[in-house]
Amino acid sequence: MPAMVDIDKRGENDAKPVYKVIEAIRRGEAVDPTLHPDMESLEGVIDVDMFNLYYGDTRALFDINMAIPRGKVTALIGPSGCGKSTLLRSINRMNDLIAGVRVQGRMTLNGSPIYAPHVDVIGLRKRLGMVFQKPNPFPMSIYENVVYPLRIDGENRKSVLDEACERALRSAAIWDEAKDRLKQSALGLSGGQQQRLCIARAVVADPEVLLLDEPCSALDPIATLRIEELIREIAKRYTVLIVTHNMQQAMRVSDYTAFMYLGRLVEYGPTSGIFRRPILTETEEYVTGRFG
Amino acid sequence: MTETTDPIRVRSAPAGSKGSMPFRATPPSALGEPMIWLTGGALVLCLVMIVGLVAMIITQGISTFWPRPIDRVTLNDGTVFLGVPTEFQEDPPQTLYRTGNRDIGTEPFRWVSQSDIQSIDRPEYAVMLERSAWSVWLGIPERAILVNDQGEPTIVAEGPKAVLAFIDEHHAKARARWHEIESLKKHDLGRVNKRIEASRLRVREAELATRREQKPGGNFGLGAFVLVLGLGIASAGAAWYVGRLFMRGDEQQQLEGPSRGMRSLRMALVLVSLGLLLAAWLHAPWKDRNITEAGLAEIRQAAAEREAKYQDQYAIILARIAELEAQDERYRLEVIDPRTGRFAPARQTEPDNPMRLSQIVRLVDTNAMGSSEKVGVYLSRWWEFLAHPPREANTEGGVFPVIVGTVMLTLLLTFTVTPLGVIAALYLREYAPQGIVTSTVRIAVNNLAGVPSIVYGVFGLGFFCYTVGSYIDVGSDPSVRLPAPWWWVLLATTFLAFVAGYAASVWAKPVPGSEPTTMNRVLAWTARLLWVGVFIGVVVLIVRTPYFNGFFEARAADGSPTFGSRGMLWAALTLALLTLPVVIVSTEEAIAAVPNSMREGSYGCGASKWQTIRRIVLPGAMPGILTGAILAMARGAGEVAPLMLVGAVKLNEDLPISTNAPFLHFDRSFMHLGFHIYDLGFQSPDSQAARPLVWTTTLLLLTIVVSLNLIAIIIRARLRARLSGSTV
């Protein structure tokens, strides 16, 4: 009985935050994303325009409008099931592999449409590098793993492959650890090394955008730290889009952050803005860990 | 309260006592102690049965070739005979003696009751002769005879010791001579025979060719082909033009992109030139050799000249053989059977003519042998068994052709069924939409494994040997041949249907990320129908072609079909069909076990589906595929019933592999260990004598299957290790 009284008292004293946007979303109303100033004028390498996605009858993405800025790191954050991975995977059309997926709306990569009847999806994926949640090196040697994207392009000249392999491994900060065991199986590497190898594989063919789908969620803190450093390093050369569950990670690695909820883009702005001066209460509560 | 009502389930400590948890006793039924014994016992029972079987095969199989002592048995009624004791029975006590000497009419095996025996001794000079015909002879060597050039016999050695010394001195030479005779008969005469045969076949071919119309349908067929193809291309062009009128500007641009247009053009050019090449080949002017009657006479004349030359060669070889045989006839032995007092004859029909020295394959005087000599005989018998062809209706000699046949068949079967099964499983698991149709197909495939193997044998005989085989031999059946113009029309139609089907299946793909429209569905079904049509068209084109007269027409006309009868190729294909479900099922499982993250990673790198399958899925599934191959191999190697119908024979010393072109003779019938076991045990004239060989042959079959499997298992282990990254 005394505990109940305590809760009641707190309810009276602390003003319960008002989630206007979230409530509207839950009611099923259309909600425009809250954009920070000067987000409108950004030049996007990827432009998403009124993009919707359905898994069969279930709608997973609702009228997403956003531009992924060129040469920057953009983080997608939000609670589980909010559609951030779905959005990431619809950029390189990995969702095509799932039966019953339909899309509406437009999405362009450097101005060329991603969803159009005559788009060569294989060619499209070659322009994008992707790193997955769980490290997934192929069961072959480290060397073959890295040059895989080139091999499937028909590149078999040893000098070209050797050069590309070293460059990619250096970019992924794993060259020093791997250079003496290039011919050994990639499965012998530790989890963090495997993930950096996957990053090397993703950048070996010089992609236009690097898509990272929770790249650190299966790694220990030290390995996570190294990957984060690596992302900052890689961002000097590539546009990066990263999905993450980890708020601190988003804060550390990204230049821009998009907060998603239930398939909608809720707030989008520079990372410093989202974390220090969020416009919406929901965002503030979420990034401080009180909501979601 | 609880304590009193339910003492087993809850024995809680008295209320208020601190630190003791309620105690629950587990009933024995929940512990499942008896189940451990039951399951363990069942396993032990299985193991005992299997180990018992294998141990029996090994002990029986290994002991077959050990030389046993030769007893001289004197019975109460005064009969004396030589015999090798092979089996004993307790009640009533009696012994089975191998007495041999079949050619003078005695029983080769004899049960003798212990009470009938007066005495047994082991004379030092009793010998067992393993002969090149009529199985063993047991006797005492008494005289060696040398016949001089005038045909007068002289006794050159008398008494067992002297005769054995004579044998020691001359046996090797006599055998060498005998081998030379055999080789002359088999190889040299065989070669001349083959040449005569080839020459005769050439005449036959020419005869068949003169009777046949050279260009069925003349040039009209080619005209029809060009006409239909032209019409098809024109209509496709028109359809494309009309379709373009209804397209939006941006779509038009994409259709007319420079690379796309060029690629289509190149593709079309390649296809058209392929068709024209085919037409040119079938209407080849250089093939048009009209053989006139005069030409035929010329060919016959040439053949007769050739054959006369071959006959001369034949005669030379025959003379050489006669010379050697005359030499061989000179060395003779009298080895006397103590019961009848008769010596071993040279032939069953000439009982007064003592045997020739060269008829002895091996002389075993066990009673005089030390153990090292026995080991020598044992090993030499094993060597003969493994490396020589059989004799005496398979009951003696070796099984070399049988081993070769079995191994070749198993390898051929494995290398046929594995790619086929893997490709089928790939489609089922990776490409086919997973629905009710695919599930039905999968169930049907699994059920195929349960069809009795003899059914496959009947199918193989009817389809492979008599249908496909005779097509290869003599070409399409004259009664179903299409008239040439119609054949060309069908060819062009099939060709157009192929192009249309390809186009339809490309257009049937819905716009990415959206539901297929009605148009897409209609196109997809059109494509399917067109594919079925193309398939039927190709089959009809092949089966009813007026152009194909077979590769071995002349030989088939002579009554000796090449592929149109039972042979190794068809046996391997039949067994491949039989073992296909095994491979498909295990490959499917292996493919399904490749983690999806691997596939996604590959797609994410921009790999196409096929590249992903080839570079990621297949290597990952390779251990599982090898498991399927191992199972198929084991099943196929042990199968006998279908083989009896499609190719295994009692005796064929012509191996399916040889140094004569084309080196692999998959059209030949072959010997097979499984069938050999059946033949030895149940079909041989002297099955009593063959019985130990059944065990040895079984042991051999087991060894071969196990070693083939071991090789595959080792490869699989290496692959697994490489996949899991534990080795380089």
Boltz contact constraints between the chains, C-beta under 6 A:
constraints:
  - contact:
      token1: [A, 102]
      token2: [B, 513]
      max_distance: 6.0
  - contact:
      token1: [A, 102]
      token2: [B, 514]
      max_distance: 6.0
  - contact:
      token1: [A, 102]
      token2: [B, 515]
      max_distance: 6.0
  - contact:
      token1: [A, 103]
      token2: [B, 513]
      max_distance: 6.0
  - contact:
      token1: [A, 115]
      token2: [B, 512]
      max_distance: 6.0
  - contact:
      token1: [A, 115]
      token2: [B, 513]
      max_distance: 6.0
  - contact:
      token1: [A, 117]
      token2: [B, 511]
      max_distance: 6.0
  - contact:
      token1: [A, 118]
      token2: [B, 254]
      max_distance: 6.0
  - contact:
      token1: [A, 122]
      token2: [B, 606]
      max_distance: 6.0
  - contact:
      token1: [A, 122]
      token2: [B, 608]
      max_distance: 6.0
  - contact:
      token1: [A, 125]
      token2: [B, 606]
      max_distance: 6.0
  - contact:
      token1: [A, 126]
      token2: [B, 606]
      max_distance: 6.0
  - contact:
      token1: [A, 130]
      token2: [B, 604]
      max_distance: 6.0
  - contact:
      token1: [A, 134]
      token2: [B, 597]
      max_distance: 6.0
  - contact:
      token1: [A, 136]
      token2: [B, 597]
      max_distance: 6.0
  - contact:
      token1: [A, 136]
      token2: [B, 601]
      max_distance: 6.0
  - contact:
      token1: [A, 138]
      token2: [B, 616]
      max_distance: 6.0
  - contact:
      token1: [A, 139]
      token2: [B, 723]
      max_distance: 6.0
  - contact:
      token1: [A, 148]
      token2: [B, 605]
      max_distance: 6.0
  - contact:
      token1: [A, 149]
      token2: [B, 605]
      max_distance: 6.0
  - contact:
      token1: [A, 149]
      token2: [B, 606]
      max_distance: 6.0
  - contact:
      token1: [A, 152]
      token2: [B, 607]
      max_distance: 6.0
  - contact:
      token1: [A, 152]
      token2: [B, 611]
      max_distance: 6.0
  - contact:
      token1: [A, 184]
      token2: [B, 728]
      max_distance: 6.0
  - contact:
      token1: [A, 185]
      token2: [B, 725]
      max_distance: 6.0
  - contact:
      token1: [A, 187]
      token2: [B, 725]
      max_distance: 6.0
  - contact:
      token1: [A, 188]
      token2: [B, 725]
      max_distance: 6.0
